[in-house]
Amino acid sequence: MSKVLMISLGSIGQRHLANTRELLPDAEIAVYRTHFYTESTLPEAADKIFFEMSDALAFEPDAVIISSPASEHARHAIEFINNGAHVFIEKPLAMTHAEVYEVMAASRNSDRFVMVGYVLRFQPILHFIRKLLHSGELGEIRTANVQVGQYLPDWRPDSDYRQGVSAQKKLGGGALLELSHELDYSTWLFGIPDQVLCSSGKVSDLDIDVEDSACVVMEYGHSELAKRVVVQVDFLQRVANMALQVVGSEATLYADLVKERAYIASPQQDELQSLDVPKMTQGNEMYLRQFDFFFARGFDDYRPRFDETENFVDYVTVEHAAEVLRLVDLAKESNRKGMRIRYKD
């Protein structure tokens, strides 16, 4: 019987627990409640609950799913990687790039599987778009605009947004870290930039001590600008928005990642051309796909639910998650100094 440990049960942790039970109905699942929580009731779908790290380690889990605040991710990951577990780390990998070196070393020195939870990598429409970009149908990519936003109090209507991780600097909150999914998939689609320019800050009356919005300009090309990708993230939009526009030399792509729709505008067409985009059956599917892949890589006897799982390769490694954190750090440095910052090799 597989043994799985869930670390922390915030909103994303609860989703991960339910999905783990669905995919591993016979597993022994334990929950380790960190000191940020005081709930002592055994959660539905769990078999055990721990409140001390020593008890969690004594459980000797085969796999660990870390959903604690970002300020705790690195510490928890190192502990269980070094104790021989397969480890899933919810994004971001840590709060700053300076914190990731020990995690990377532990991962390199282990034969266990370690991945970071940038779940949009499991959204079918993004794979469709990446294939389209590589096909050359748009021509040479010139610019791209990536947007994500949702009003923070609407994220979890049943809880006080001011008490959540997203709203607190000490726990790794702020739009840049919390919405770093877009920085991840932007680098997946377009590559690591050569320099970064950022404007970020708090422009709303939200009761938070972190930035509620940021605009990150990623520039490609050293002596001559070859491509520009603008990533806009915020806690402000009253209607949830995840959008992508890619401008090529031959055509322009428009995509709505919430509605899973994509269109191409080109001189050959009088109207937008609607694309036949693969869609998920329901919103939780990409999370199920994520753990279907994690368990398939971790457990030899696990039978994947999705056909794509067996040959999937586009998950986020610890090394790439560290590069996303480097981008976040450079964006914050750029905003602080009011200047472009060269990406450091």
MOCOR-V973530 format. One line per field, one symbol per residue. phi: phi as a letter, one per 20 degrees, with the letter a starting at -180 (. if undefined). psi: psi as a letter, one per 40 degrees, with the letter a starting at -180 (. if undefined). burial: 1 if it has 9 or more other ideal C-beta (glycine too) atoms within 8 Angstrom, else 0. A space follows every 50 residues. Layout:
phi=???
psi=???
burial=???
This chain:
phi=.fdcdddmcfffffffffffffecfdfeddddeffeccfdffffnddbcc ccggffffflffbcdecfggfdgffffggeffdndfcddffffaebffee ffffffffedeeecbdeefffdegfffffffffffnfenffdbbcdcbaa fgfegcgecfgfefggecffdneoffffdfgfffffffednffebccbcb rddddfecdcfeabcdddddoeebfdaccdddcbddffdgcccbccddfd acdccdffelcbbcdbffdfcfefeeefcefaffffffffegfgfffedf efdfedfffgdfcefefgffffffffffffffffffembfcffef
psi=hihhhhhifadddddddddddddgdeihhihhhieeiehehhiheidihi eidddddddgidihhhfiideedddddddddeefihhhhiiidadideee ddddddddeieihhiiggdeeehddddddddddededeahhdiihhihii hdeedgdeihddeiddehddefaiddddfedddddddddeihidihhihi aheaeigifiheiihhhhihhcdhhdihhhhhiifdhdhhhhihhhhidd ihhhhhedefiiihhidehdihhhighhiidideddddddddddddddhd ehhidhdeddehefihidddddddddddddddddddefiihhhh.
burial=01111111110011111111101100111111110000000010010111 00001110101111111111011101111110001111111111001011 01110110010101111111111111111101100011101011111111 11001000001001111100111111111111111111110010111101 11000101011111111111100000111111111110001111111100 11111110010111110010001010100100001111111111110110 010100001000000111011111111111111110000010100
